[in-house]
Amino acid sequence: MNIFARTMNTPWLVKKAQTHSPCLAPLWVLVVWCCLITPGWAGQAQPLAQDPVLEQRMVDIAQELRCLVCQNESLASSHADLAEDLRREVRTLLQQGKSDEDIKAYLVARYGDFVLYRPQVKPMTWVLWFGPLVAMLLGIIGLVVYLKRGQSKAAQAGPQPLSEAERARLDVLMKDGRGL
Amino acid sequence: MKRRFFLIPLVLFLGLLIFLALGLRHDPREIPSPLINKAAPAFDLPTLSSDQHFKPSDYLGRVWMFNVWATWCVACQAEHPVLVAFAKSSGLPIVGLSYKEIQPQDEEKAPLSFEAKLTLARLRSRVWLGRHGDPYQLSVLDLDGKVGIDYGVYGVPETYLIDPEGVIRYKHIGPMSSEILANEVLPLARTLQKGS
């Protein structure tokens, strides 16, 4: 909040904003405020690998992998020490010219299918992959059967004849003309 | 017939309940290791006490326990007395893997050379073992954690049991208890030793 207050009081900034349009002033403040903040973050960021293409591939692979320490984070986003080590390992393997599949296989061999956010389709994972689909199909089939059965029952029964009491009441209503 | 239809959602609900209850009892942190019944990954690392190196193949022909530890690891400290007592009573050889003894904060002021890391790790580990007791036949130093990755280590402590053929037969994640050692590890170690 302190930074914000200081920015608001910066004379040159307000002046510049006013020369453009008074309603743009808050926007300018925001822009400059963001610029003031980012250098602080940059200092903490990890240095990128020399090869940005390779770094991007590493991130792409790491996003498909689960961090084992903070299990709801991907390997790409985790700050855990082990995640850092594993990212370094992925980088090294990429530099050796390994394919994405090779790298995933390397990690699965050590940590199991658990590291994959999208585990391979194999008998062990059939329930995981097809379970929801099967459950939905069963539900739809059940619903269709239930509705069909109700329909045919209603069709078979047809309109029911009125009972004596109902007929008597109907007659009364028809005579009075109040039923219309 | 109609009454039975009403039971279907109830049965489904109970099924779901049982499924979820089982899920609650299952600890997601205990990831089954794919390394069980596979050959222990090879390495060649310096030991804590001397410049001699140790390879898993050095221990072919005997059953041994491989315990991942570090002086910075709080859970290891809790586990340690159990290991010290077990090493004395069972006679099962325990090899320690000193995992990433040098932490990033050690290099906060200035990066350390490999030699400096080795010296610091040895010094610190020896002091720690001197204070808490040394259950290990020997300990190897995995400074960069690469051997840890090969063994699928994701939290310290972890413990493996390796058979005379050099195959991993058992893995325990987290601190060892004397119950697990007595009821699971020791009987398994005995059968493995007999089988060879």
Interface residues (C-beta under 8 A of the other chain):
Chain A: L68 V69 Q71 D81 L82 D85 L86 E89 V108 A109 R110 Y111 G112 D113 F114
Chain B: P28 R29 I31 P32 S33 P34 L35 K100 Q103 P104 D144 G145 K146 I149 D150 Y151 G152 Y154 G155
